[in-house]
Amino acid sequence: MNAVIHWLAMPVEKQAGRNGQRTLKYDVPNSVIVYGRRTAYVGFADNKVAERLLAHPDVEILSAEERRRIEPLPGTPMTWESLESQIPLLGTDRRRKGAVGLGDVISALTRRARIPECGSCARRRTGLNRITVWGWWRTRKLQLQPEG
C-alpha cells in the first residue's frame, strides 16, 4: 500500500536568537524539508496534517509542474523522486536484526540537525556503513573455542 505524498509550499521564518537560522512557520512532523529563499517545500504522508496546514492562507500545494521547474537542491543530483522515496520511512520504527553502520549514525545525526542529505552524502553513508558501530556481534559468525 503506497502512501499519498503531499508536497506543500509554506513560508519560512528567521529565528532571532539562532543566528538568523530559518525554520518553518508551522510545525510539520515526519517530513522532508527543502528550503528556498523565502519558501520551504515540505513533503510528508499524513493526510490530517495536510488538511490542518492547508487551512492556513499562506500554505499552498506544490504541483507536479512546479516541482519540475524547481531544482530541490541546486548543484546536487538530488531529485524530487529520491526525496519522495524517503518520506514513507520517516517516523517508523525500522529496527532490524542486523548491525548499525557508522554511516547510518552520522546520517541520523545530520537529519536531526536538519542538514539535508545530498547525493554525495548518500554515497558516503553507504561507504561508512561498512564500519559497524552497533550489533557487530550479530554480523560475525560464531566460532567455537577449542576446549582446553
DSSP file (Angstrom, degrees, kcal/mol; ACC not computed):
  #  RESIDUE AA STRUCTURE BP1 BP2  ACC     N-H-->O    O-->H-N    N-H-->O    O-->H-N    TCO  KAPPA ALPHA  PHI   PSI    X-CA   Y-CA   Z-CA
    1    1 A M              0   0    0      0, 0.0     2,-0.4     0, 0.0     0, 0.0   0.000 360.0 360.0 360.0 118.3    0.0    0.0    0.0
    2    2 A N        -     0   0    0      1,-0.0     2,-0.2     3,-0.0     3,-0.0  -0.717 360.0-131.9 -89.6 133.1    1.6    3.3   -1.1
    3    3 A A        -     0   0    0     -2,-0.4     2,-0.5     1,-0.1    43,-0.1  -0.537  24.3-111.2 -79.3 147.4    1.0    6.4    1.0
    4    4 A V        -     0   0    0     41,-0.3     2,-0.5    -2,-0.2    -1,-0.1  -0.691  31.0-143.2 -79.1 125.2    0.0    9.6   -0.7
    5    5 A I        -     0   0    0     -2,-0.5     2,-0.5    38,-0.1    40,-0.2  -0.800  10.6-155.9 -94.1 127.0    2.8   12.0   -0.6
    6    6 A H  E     -A   44   0A   0     38,-3.3    38,-1.9    -2,-0.5     2,-0.5  -0.878   4.7-165.2-102.5 130.8    1.8   15.7   -0.1
    7    7 A W  E     +A   43   0A   0     -2,-0.5    55,-3.0    55,-0.2     2,-0.3  -0.977  14.8 178.3-115.1 121.2    4.1   18.5   -1.2
    8    8 A L  E     -AB  42  61A   0     34,-2.6    34,-2.9    -2,-0.5     2,-0.5  -0.918  25.4-140.1-123.4 148.4    3.3   21.9    0.2
    9    9 A A  E     +AB  41  60A   0     51,-3.2    51,-2.4    -2,-0.3    32,-0.2  -0.935  33.9 168.2-103.0 126.4    4.9   25.3   -0.1
   10   10 A M  E     -A   40   0A   0     30,-2.6    30,-3.0    -2,-0.5    49,-0.2  -0.955  35.5 -92.3-139.2 157.5    4.9   27.2    3.1
   11   11 A P  E     -A   39   0A   0      0, 0.0    14,-1.8     0, 0.0     2,-0.4  -0.243  32.2-138.5 -70.6 157.0    6.6   30.4    4.5
   12   12 A V  E     -D   24   0B   0     26,-1.4     2,-0.3    12,-0.2    12,-0.2  -0.908  11.8-156.7-114.8 141.4    9.9   30.4    6.4
   13   13 A E  E     -D   23   0B   0     10,-3.0    10,-2.9    -2,-0.4     2,-0.5  -0.884  15.2-127.8-115.2 150.1   10.6   32.4    9.5
   14   14 A K  E     -D   22   0B   0     -2,-0.3     2,-0.4     8,-0.2     8,-0.2  -0.840  21.7-129.3 -96.4 133.7   14.0   33.5   10.8
   15   15 A Q      > -     0   0    0      6,-3.0     5,-1.0    -2,-0.5     3,-0.5  -0.681  11.4-150.4 -80.5 129.4   14.8   32.8   14.4
   16   16 A A  T   5S+     0   0    0     -2,-0.4     3,-0.4     1,-0.2     4,-0.2   0.920  92.4  38.7 -67.7 -45.7   16.0   35.9   16.2
   17   17 A G  T   5S+     0   0    0      1,-0.2    -1,-0.2     2,-0.1    -2,-0.0   0.416 103.8  71.2 -88.7   2.7   18.3   34.2   18.8
   18   18 A R  T > 5S-     0   0    0     -3,-0.5     3,-1.3     3,-0.2    -1,-0.2  -0.236 118.2 -89.3-115.7  44.7   19.7   31.5   16.5
   19   19 A N  T 3 5S-     0   0    0     -3,-0.4    -3,-0.1     1,-0.3    -2,-0.1   0.824  84.9 -58.6  55.4  34.7   22.0   33.4   14.2
   20   20 A G  T 3 <S+     0   0    0     -5,-1.0    -1,-0.3    -4,-0.2    -4,-0.1   0.747  84.6 173.7  70.8  23.6   19.1   34.0   11.8
   21   21 A Q    <   -     0   0    0     -3,-1.3    -6,-3.0    -6,-0.3     2,-0.3  -0.406  29.3-123.0 -66.2 138.9   18.5   30.3   11.2
   22   22 A R  E     +D   14   0B   0     -8,-0.2     2,-0.3    -2,-0.1    -8,-0.2  -0.637  34.1 173.5 -86.5 140.0   15.4   29.6    9.1
   23   23 A T  E     -D   13   0B   0    -10,-2.9   -10,-3.0    -2,-0.3     2,-0.1  -0.925  38.0 -89.1-136.7 163.9   12.6   27.5   10.4
   24   24 A L  E     -D   12   0B   0     -2,-0.3   -12,-0.2   -12,-0.2    15,-0.0  -0.447  26.3-135.3 -71.3 145.9    9.1   26.5    9.1
   25   25 A K  S    S+     0   0    0    -14,-1.8     2,-0.4    -2,-0.1    -1,-0.1   0.859  93.1  37.6 -68.4 -35.2    6.3   28.8   10.2
   26   26 A Y  S    S-     0   0    0    -15,-0.3     2,-0.3     2,-0.0    -1,-0.1  -0.914  93.6-108.9-120.0 146.1    4.1   25.8   11.0
   27   27 A D        -     0   0    0     -2,-0.4    -2,-0.0    -3,-0.0    26,-0.0  -0.552  32.8-177.6 -76.1 131.0    5.2   22.5   12.6
   28   28 A V        -     0   0    0     -2,-0.3     3,-0.4     3,-0.0     2,-0.1  -0.929  13.9-150.5-130.7 106.7    5.3   19.5   10.3
   29   29 A P  S    S+     0   0    0      0, 0.0    17,-0.2     0, 0.0    20,-0.0  -0.425  72.9   9.8 -76.4 152.9    6.2   16.2   11.9
   30   30 A N  S    S+     0   0    0      1,-0.2    15,-0.5    -2,-0.1     2,-0.3   0.924  97.0 137.2  49.1  61.8    7.9   13.4    9.9
   31   31 A S        -     0   0    0     -3,-0.4     2,-0.5    13,-0.1    13,-0.2  -0.911  57.3-125.1-136.4 159.9    8.6   15.4    6.8
   32   32 A V  E     -C   43   0A   0     11,-2.7    11,-2.8    -2,-0.3     2,-0.5  -0.926  32.6-160.2-101.9 129.0   11.3   16.1    4.2
   33   33 A I  E     -C   42   0A   0     -2,-0.5     2,-0.5     9,-0.2     9,-0.2  -0.945  14.8-172.8-119.8 129.0   12.0   19.9    4.0
   34   34 A V  E     -C   41   0A   0      7,-2.7     7,-3.2    -2,-0.5     2,-0.4  -0.974  21.1-144.9-117.8 114.8   13.7   21.7    1.1
   35   35 A Y  E     -C   40   0A   0     -2,-0.5     5,-0.2     5,-0.2     2,-0.1  -0.648  18.8-179.5 -86.0 132.2   14.4   25.3    2.0
   36   36 A G        -     0   0    0      3,-2.9    -1,-0.0    -2,-0.4     4,-0.0  -0.304  49.0 -81.7-103.9-163.7   14.2   28.0   -0.7
   37   37 A R  S    S-     0   0    0     -2,-0.1     3,-0.1     1,-0.1    -2,-0.0   0.971 119.3  -5.3 -69.3 -53.6   14.9   31.7   -0.2
   38   38 A R  S    S+     0   0    0      1,-0.1   -26,-1.4   -27,-0.0     2,-0.3   0.471 131.4  56.9-116.8  -7.9   11.5   32.7    1.3
   39   39 A T  E     -A   11   0A   0    -28,-0.2    -3,-2.9   -15,-0.0     2,-0.4  -0.930  62.3-149.7-129.6 147.8    9.6   29.5    1.0
   40   40 A A  E     -AC  10  35A   0    -30,-3.0   -30,-2.6    -2,-0.3     2,-0.6  -0.941  12.5-142.9-115.0 142.0   10.1   25.9    2.2
   41   41 A Y  E     -AC   9  34A   0     -7,-3.2    -7,-2.7    -2,-0.4     2,-0.5  -0.925  21.9-166.5-105.6 121.0    8.9   22.9    0.3
   42   42 A V  E     -AC   8  33A   0    -34,-2.9   -34,-2.6    -2,-0.6     2,-0.4  -0.927   8.1-167.3-118.6 127.7    7.7   20.2    2.6
   43   43 A G  E     +AC   7  32A   0    -11,-2.8   -11,-2.7    -2,-0.5     2,-0.3  -0.945  22.7 143.4-114.6 133.7    6.9   16.6    1.8
   44   44 A F  E     -A    6   0A   0    -38,-1.9   -38,-3.3    -2,-0.4   -13,-0.1  -0.948  45.2-132.7-158.1 172.5    5.0   14.3    4.1
   45   45 A A        +     0   0    0    -15,-0.5     2,-0.6    -2,-0.3   -41,-0.3   0.313  65.4 110.4-118.5   8.0    2.5   11.4    4.0
   46   46 A D     >  -     0   0    0    -17,-0.2     4,-1.8     1,-0.2     5,-0.1  -0.776  46.2-164.7 -94.1 115.9   -0.1   12.4    6.8
   47   47 A N  H  > S+     0   0    0     -2,-0.6     4,-2.2     1,-0.2     5,-0.2   0.867  89.2  53.5 -65.9 -37.6   -3.5   13.4    5.4
   48   48 A K  H  > S+     0   0    0      1,-0.2     4,-2.2     2,-0.2    -1,-0.2   0.896 108.6  49.1 -66.1 -39.4   -4.6   15.0    8.7
   49   49 A V  H  > S+     0   0    0      2,-0.2     4,-2.6     1,-0.2     5,-0.2   0.893 109.1  53.9 -65.4 -38.9   -1.5   17.2    8.8
   50   50 A A  H  X S+     0   0    0     -4,-1.8     4,-2.5     1,-0.2    -2,-0.2   0.923 109.1  47.8 -61.4 -44.8   -2.1   18.2    5.2
   51   51 A E  H  X S+     0   0    0     -4,-2.2     4,-0.7     1,-0.2    -1,-0.2   0.913 112.6  49.3 -61.8 -42.9   -5.7   19.3    6.0
   52   52 A R  H >< S+     0   0    0     -4,-2.2     3,-0.6     1,-0.2     4,-0.3   0.912 114.5  44.2 -63.5 -43.2   -4.5   21.3    9.0
   53   53 A L  H >< S+     0   0    0     -4,-2.6     3,-1.8     1,-0.2     6,-0.2   0.879 107.1  58.0 -71.6 -37.7   -1.8   23.0    7.1
   54   54 A L  H 3< S+     0   0    0     -4,-2.5    -1,-0.2     1,-0.3    -2,-0.2   0.633  91.1  72.9 -70.2 -11.2   -3.9   23.8    4.0
   55   55 A A  T << S+     0   0    0     -4,-0.7    -1,-0.3    -3,-0.6    -2,-0.2   0.705  81.4  86.8 -71.8 -19.0   -6.3   25.7    6.3
   56   56 A H  S X  S-     0   0    0     -3,-1.8     3,-1.3    -4,-0.3    -3,-0.0  -0.650  80.2-137.8 -81.6 136.7   -3.7   28.4    6.6
   57   57 A P  T 3  S+     0   0    0      0, 0.0    -1,-0.1     0, 0.0    -3,-0.0   0.732  99.8  55.7 -68.9 -20.6   -3.9   31.0    3.8
   58   58 A D  T 3  S+     0   0    0      2,-0.0     2,-0.5   -47,-0.0    -4,-0.1   0.302  90.1  87.6 -96.7  11.1   -0.1   31.2    3.2
   59   59 A V    <   +     0   0    0     -3,-1.3     2,-0.3    -6,-0.2   -49,-0.2  -0.938  56.8 179.7-110.4 130.0    0.3   27.4    2.6
   60   60 A E  E     -B    9   0A   0    -51,-2.4   -51,-3.2    -2,-0.5     2,-0.3  -0.897  32.9-104.8-128.4 156.1   -0.2   26.1   -1.0
   61   61 A I  E     -B    8   0A   0     -2,-0.3     2,-0.8   -53,-0.2   -53,-0.3  -0.644  31.6-133.5 -76.4 133.7    0.0   22.7   -2.7
   62   62 A L        -     0   0    0    -55,-3.0   -55,-0.2    -2,-0.3    -1,-0.0  -0.817  27.2-144.5 -90.5 110.4    3.2   22.3   -4.7
   63   63 A S     >  -     0   0    0     -2,-0.8     4,-2.1     1,-0.1     5,-0.1  -0.209  20.9-111.9 -74.4 164.6    2.0   20.9   -8.1
   64   64 A A  H  > S+     0   0    0      1,-0.2     4,-1.7     2,-0.2     5,-0.1   0.864 119.2  55.3 -63.2 -36.4    3.9   18.4  -10.2
   65   65 A E  H  > S+     0   0    0      2,-0.2     4,-1.3     1,-0.2    -1,-0.2   0.907 107.7  48.3 -63.7 -42.5    4.5   21.2  -12.8
   66   66 A E  H  > S+     0   0    0      1,-0.2     4,-1.9     2,-0.2    -2,-0.2   0.881 108.4  54.5 -65.7 -37.7    6.1   23.4  -10.2
   67   67 A R  H  < S+     0   0    0     -4,-2.1    -1,-0.2     1,-0.2    -2,-0.2   0.857 105.0  54.0 -64.9 -33.6    8.3   20.6   -8.9
   68   68 A R  H  < S+     0   0    0     -4,-1.7    -1,-0.2     1,-0.2    -2,-0.2   0.855 111.7  45.3 -67.1 -33.0    9.6   20.1  -12.5
   69   69 A R  H  < S+     0   0    0     -4,-1.3     2,-0.5    -5,-0.1    -2,-0.2   0.800 104.8  70.3 -79.2 -29.8   10.6   23.8  -12.7
   70   70 A I  S  < S-     0   0    0     -4,-1.9     3,-0.1    -5,-0.1    -1,-0.0  -0.772  73.2-143.2 -97.4 129.6   12.2   23.9   -9.2
   71   71 A E        -     0   0    0     -2,-0.5     8,-0.1     1,-0.2    -3,-0.1  -0.815  14.1-145.6 -86.7 121.2   15.5   22.1   -8.6
   72   72 A P  S    S+     0   0    0      0, 0.0    -1,-0.2     0, 0.0     7,-0.1   0.912  87.5   9.8 -59.8 -48.2   15.3   20.7   -5.0
   73   73 A L  S >  S-     0   0    0      5,-0.5     3,-1.8     3,-0.2     5,-0.3  -0.835  89.5-133.7-132.5  94.1   19.0   21.2   -4.1
   74   74 A P  T 3  S+     0   0    0      0, 0.0    -4,-0.0     0, 0.0     4,-0.0  -0.155  87.8  19.7 -53.1 135.3   20.8   23.2   -6.7
   75   75 A G  T 3  S+     0   0    0      1,-0.3     0, 0.0     3,-0.1     0, 0.0   0.467 107.0  95.1  86.8   2.5   24.1   21.8   -7.8
   76   76 A T  S <  S-     0   0    0     -3,-1.8    -1,-0.3     2,-0.2    -3,-0.2  -0.866  79.9-122.4-122.8 158.8   23.4   18.3   -6.5
   77   77 A P        +     0   0    0      0, 0.0     2,-0.1     0, 0.0    41,-0.0   0.334  69.0 129.7 -80.4  10.6   22.0   15.2   -8.2
   78   78 A M        -     0   0    0     -5,-0.3    -5,-0.5     4,-0.1     2,-0.3  -0.438  39.5-166.4 -68.6 134.9   19.1   15.0   -5.7
   79   79 A T     >  -     0   0    0     -2,-0.1     4,-1.9    -7,-0.1     5,-0.2  -0.772  34.4-113.0-117.8 164.8   15.7   14.7   -7.4
   80   80 A W  H  > S+     0   0    0     -2,-0.3     4,-2.6     1,-0.2     5,-0.1   0.861 117.9  56.2 -62.3 -35.3   12.1   15.1   -6.0
   81   81 A E  H  > S+     0   0    0      2,-0.2     4,-1.8     1,-0.2    -1,-0.2   0.892 105.9  48.8 -66.4 -39.5   11.6   11.4   -6.6
   82   82 A S  H  > S+     0   0    0      2,-0.2     4,-0.6     1,-0.2    -1,-0.2   0.876 113.2  47.8 -69.2 -35.4   14.5   10.5   -4.4
   83   83 A L  H >X S+     0   0    0     -4,-1.9     3,-1.0     1,-0.2     4,-0.7   0.911 110.2  52.9 -66.3 -41.2   13.3   12.8   -1.7
   84   84 A E  H >< S+     0   0    0     -4,-2.6     3,-0.6     1,-0.3    -2,-0.2   0.832 101.1  60.3 -63.8 -33.1    9.8   11.4   -2.0
   85   85 A S  H 3< S+     0   0    0     -4,-1.8    -1,-0.3     1,-0.2     4,-0.2   0.724 102.3  53.9 -68.9 -19.9   11.1    7.8   -1.5
   86   86 A Q  H XX S+     0   0    0     -3,-1.0     3,-0.8    -4,-0.6     4,-0.6   0.714  90.5  77.3 -83.9 -21.9   12.5    8.8    1.9
   87   87 A I  G X< S+     0   0    0     -4,-0.7     3,-1.5    -3,-0.6   -42,-0.2   0.895  87.1  54.3 -62.9 -45.6    9.2   10.1    3.2
   88   88 A P  G 34 S+     0   0    0      0, 0.0    -1,-0.2     0, 0.0    -2,-0.1   0.768 105.9  56.2 -61.7 -21.2    7.4    6.8    4.0
   89   89 A L  G X4 S+     0   0    0     -3,-0.8     3,-1.3    -4,-0.2    -2,-0.2   0.647  83.9 104.6 -83.1 -15.0   10.4    5.7    6.1
   90   90 A L  T << S+     0   0    0     -3,-1.5     3,-0.1    -4,-0.6   -58,-0.0  -0.439  88.2   9.2 -71.3 137.7   10.1    8.8    8.4
   91   91 A G  T 3  S+     0   0    0      1,-0.3     2,-0.3    -2,-0.1    -1,-0.2   0.527  99.9 121.0  76.0   5.8    8.7    8.2   11.8
   92   92 A T  S <  S-     0   0    0     -3,-1.3     2,-1.0     2,-0.0    -1,-0.3  -0.718  71.0-114.6-101.0 154.1    8.7    4.4   11.5
   93   93 A D        +     0   0    0     -2,-0.3    -3,-0.0     1,-0.1    -1,-0.0  -0.768  35.2 178.3 -86.0 106.3   10.4    2.0   13.8
   94   94 A R        +     0   0    0     -2,-1.0     2,-0.1    -5,-0.1    -1,-0.1  -0.192  15.0 158.4-105.9  41.5   13.0    0.5   11.4
   95   95 A R        -     0   0    0      2,-0.0     2,-0.3     1,-0.0    -2,-0.0  -0.416  16.2-177.0 -64.6 136.7   14.7   -1.8   13.9
   96   96 A R        -     0   0    0      2,-0.2    -2,-0.0    -2,-0.1    -1,-0.0  -0.929  36.9-122.9-133.5 160.2   16.5   -4.6   12.2
   97   97 A K  S    S+     0   0    0     -2,-0.3    -2,-0.0     2,-0.0    -1,-0.0   0.628  86.9  85.8 -79.3 -11.1   18.4   -7.6   13.4
   98   98 A G  S    S-     0   0    0      1,-0.2    -2,-0.2    41,-0.0     2,-0.1  -0.005  89.5 -77.5 -77.7-171.1   21.5   -6.6   11.5
   99   99 A A        -     0   0    0     37,-0.1     2,-0.5    36,-0.0    36,-0.2  -0.450  35.6-121.9 -87.7 160.6   24.2   -4.2   12.6
  100  100 A V  E     -E  134   0C   0     34,-3.1    33,-2.5    -2,-0.1    34,-1.5  -0.912  29.2-144.7-103.9 126.1   24.1   -0.4   12.6
  101  101 A G  E  >  -E  132   0C   0     -2,-0.5     4,-1.6    31,-0.2     3,-0.3  -0.474  21.6-114.7 -90.9 162.1   26.8    1.2   10.5
  102  102 A L  H  > S+     0   0    0     29,-2.6     4,-2.4    26,-0.9    27,-0.2   0.848 115.0  58.9 -60.9 -36.2   28.7    4.4   11.1
  103  103 A G  H  > S+     0   0    0     22,-0.3     4,-2.3    28,-0.2    -1,-0.2   0.891 104.8  49.4 -62.2 -40.0   27.1    6.0    8.0
  104  104 A D  H  > S+     0   0    0     -3,-0.3     4,-2.2    21,-0.2    -1,-0.2   0.867 110.3  51.3 -66.6 -36.2   23.6    5.5    9.4
  105  105 A V  H  X S+     0   0    0     -4,-1.6     4,-2.0     2,-0.2    -2,-0.2   0.943 112.8  44.0 -65.8 -47.7   24.6    7.0   12.7
  106  106 A I  H  X S+     0   0    0     -4,-2.4     4,-2.4     1,-0.2     5,-0.2   0.894 112.8  53.0 -64.8 -39.8   26.0   10.1   11.1
  107  107 A S  H  X S+     0   0    0     -4,-2.3     4,-2.3    -5,-0.2    -1,-0.2   0.897 108.4  50.0 -61.9 -41.5   23.0   10.4    8.7
  108  108 A A  H  X S+     0   0    0     -4,-2.2     4,-2.1     2,-0.2    -1,-0.2   0.901 111.4  49.0 -64.8 -40.7   20.6   10.2   11.7
  109  109 A L  H  X S+     0   0    0     -4,-2.0     4,-1.5     2,-0.2    -2,-0.2   0.910 112.6  46.3 -66.4 -42.1   22.5   13.0   13.5
  110  110 A T  H  <>S+     0   0    0     -4,-2.4     5,-3.0     2,-0.2    -2,-0.2   0.869 111.5  51.9 -70.7 -34.6   22.6   15.3   10.5
  111  111 A R  H ><5S+     0   0    0     -4,-2.3     3,-1.6     3,-0.2    -1,-0.2   0.912 108.4  51.9 -62.9 -41.7   18.9   14.7    9.8
  112  112 A R  H 3<5S+     0   0    0     -4,-2.1    -2,-0.2     1,-0.3    -1,-0.2   0.832 108.5  50.7 -63.7 -32.1   18.2   15.6   13.4
  113  113 A A  T 3<5S-     0   0    0     -4,-1.5    -1,-0.3    -5,-0.1    -2,-0.2   0.374 118.6-117.0 -84.5   4.0   20.2   18.8   12.9
  114  114 A R  T < 5 +     0   0    0     -3,-1.6    -3,-0.2     1,-0.2    -2,-0.1   0.832  63.5 149.3  62.1  36.5   18.1   19.4    9.7
  115  115 A I      < -     0   0    0     -5,-3.0    -1,-0.2    -6,-0.1    -2,-0.1  -0.901  47.5-124.5 -96.4 119.5   21.0   19.2    7.4
  116  116 A P        -     0   0    0      0, 0.0     2,-0.6     0, 0.0     5,-0.1  -0.297  16.5-125.0 -68.1 148.8   19.8   17.8    4.0
  117  117 A E        -     0   0    0      4,-0.1     2,-0.1     3,-0.0   -10,-0.0  -0.835  28.4-166.6 -96.3 121.4   21.4   14.7    2.6
  118  118 A C     >  -     0   0    0     -2,-0.6     4,-2.0   -40,-0.0     5,-0.1  -0.304  40.1 -90.2 -94.7-177.0   22.7   15.2   -0.9
  119  119 A G  H  > S+     0   0    0      1,-0.2     4,-2.0     2,-0.2     5,-0.2   0.883 127.2  51.0 -63.4 -39.3   23.9   12.5   -3.4
  120  120 A S  H  > S+     0   0    0      1,-0.2     4,-2.4     2,-0.2    -1,-0.2   0.885 108.3  52.6 -65.3 -38.4   27.5   12.6   -2.1
  121  121 A C  H  > S+     0   0    0      2,-0.2     4,-2.7     1,-0.2    -1,-0.2   0.895 107.7  51.6 -63.9 -39.5   26.3   12.2    1.4
  122  122 A A  H  X S+     0   0    0     -4,-2.0     4,-2.1     2,-0.2    -1,-0.2   0.900 111.1  47.1 -64.8 -40.4   24.3    9.2    0.5
  123  123 A R  H  X S+     0   0    0     -4,-2.0     4,-2.1     2,-0.2    -2,-0.2   0.898 112.8  49.5 -67.0 -39.2   27.3    7.6   -1.2
  124  124 A R  H  X S+     0   0    0     -4,-2.4     4,-2.8     2,-0.2    -2,-0.2   0.901 109.0  52.7 -65.3 -40.8   29.5    8.5    1.8
  125  125 A R  H  X S+     0   0    0     -4,-2.7     4,-1.5     1,-0.2   -22,-0.3   0.918 108.4  50.7 -60.1 -44.0   26.8    6.9    4.1
  126  126 A T  H  < S+     0   0    0     -4,-2.1     4,-0.2     1,-0.2    -1,-0.2   0.913 112.9  45.8 -61.1 -43.2   26.9    3.7    2.1
  127  127 A G  H >< S+     0   0    0     -4,-2.1     3,-1.3     1,-0.2    -2,-0.2   0.907 112.6  49.5 -66.3 -41.9   30.7    3.6    2.3
  128  128 A L  H >< S+     0   0    0     -4,-2.8     3,-1.9     1,-0.3   -26,-0.9   0.700  93.4  75.8 -72.8 -17.8   30.8    4.3    6.1
  129  129 A N  T 3< S+     0   0    0     -4,-1.5    -1,-0.3     1,-0.3    -2,-0.2   0.628  78.3  74.9 -68.8 -10.2   28.2    1.6    6.8
  130  130 A R  T <  S+     0   0    0     -3,-1.3     2,-0.7    -4,-0.2    -1,-0.3   0.707  83.6  75.7 -70.6 -18.3   31.0   -0.9    6.3
  131  131 A I  S <  S-     0   0    0     -3,-1.9   -29,-2.6    -4,-0.1     2,-0.4  -0.857  81.9-148.6 -94.6 112.5   32.2    0.2    9.7
  132  132 A T  E     +E  101   0C   0     -2,-0.7   -31,-0.2   -31,-0.2     3,-0.1  -0.686  25.5 170.2 -86.7 127.2   29.8   -1.4   12.2
  133  133 A V  E     +     0   0C   0    -33,-2.5     2,-0.4    -2,-0.4   -32,-0.2   0.628  69.2  27.4-109.2 -19.5   29.3    0.6   15.4
  134  134 A W  E    S+E  100   0C   0    -34,-1.5   -34,-3.1     1,-0.1    -1,-0.3  -0.991 119.5  19.9-144.8 134.8   26.4   -1.4   17.0
  135  135 A G    >>  +     0   0    0     -2,-0.4     3,-1.8   -36,-0.2     4,-0.7   0.689  67.3 145.1  85.2  19.1   25.5   -5.0   16.6
  136  136 A W  H >>  +     0   0    0      1,-0.3     4,-1.0     2,-0.2     3,-0.6   0.801  68.4  62.4 -60.5 -27.7   28.9   -6.1   15.4
  137  137 A W  H 34 S+     0   0    0      1,-0.2    -1,-0.3     2,-0.2   -38,-0.0   0.712  98.4  57.0 -70.7 -18.7   28.5   -9.4   17.3
  138  138 A R  H <4 S+     0   0    0     -3,-1.8    -1,-0.2     1,-0.2    -2,-0.2   0.743 104.2  51.1 -81.9 -23.5   25.5  -10.1   15.1
  139  139 A T  H << S+     0   0    0     -4,-0.7     2,-0.3    -3,-0.6    -2,-0.2   0.717  94.8  82.3 -88.6 -20.3   27.5   -9.9   11.9
  140  140 A R  S  < S-     0   0    0     -4,-1.0     2,-0.2     1,-0.1     3,-0.0  -0.606  84.2-116.2 -84.9 143.8   30.3  -12.2   12.9
  141  141 A K        -     0   0    0     -2,-0.3     2,-0.3     1,-0.1    -2,-0.1  -0.563  36.3-105.0 -75.5 141.6   29.9  -15.9   12.6
  142  142 A L        -     0   0    0     -2,-0.2     2,-0.5    -4,-0.1    -1,-0.1  -0.512  36.8-165.7 -69.1 125.3   30.0  -17.8   15.8
  143  143 A Q        -     0   0    0     -2,-0.3     2,-0.3    -3,-0.0    -1,-0.0  -0.963  13.7-136.8-116.3 123.2   33.4  -19.6   16.3
  144  144 A L        -     0   0    0     -2,-0.5     3,-0.0     1,-0.1    -2,-0.0  -0.576  17.2-129.5 -79.2 137.7   33.6  -22.1   19.0
  145  145 A Q        -     0   0    0     -2,-0.3     2,-0.1     1,-0.1     3,-0.1  -0.637  28.0-108.3 -83.6 141.6   36.8  -22.1   21.0
  146  146 A P        -     0   0    0      0, 0.0     2,-0.1     0, 0.0    -1,-0.1  -0.434  38.2-108.2 -68.9 145.9   38.7  -25.4   21.4
  147  147 A E              0   0    0      1,-0.2    -3,-0.0    -2,-0.1     0, 0.0  -0.388 360.0 360.0 -71.3 148.5   38.4  -26.9   24.8
  148  148 A G              0   0    0     -2,-0.1    -1,-0.2    -3,-0.1     0, 0.0   0.458 360.0 360.0 135.7 360.0   41.4  -26.9   27.0
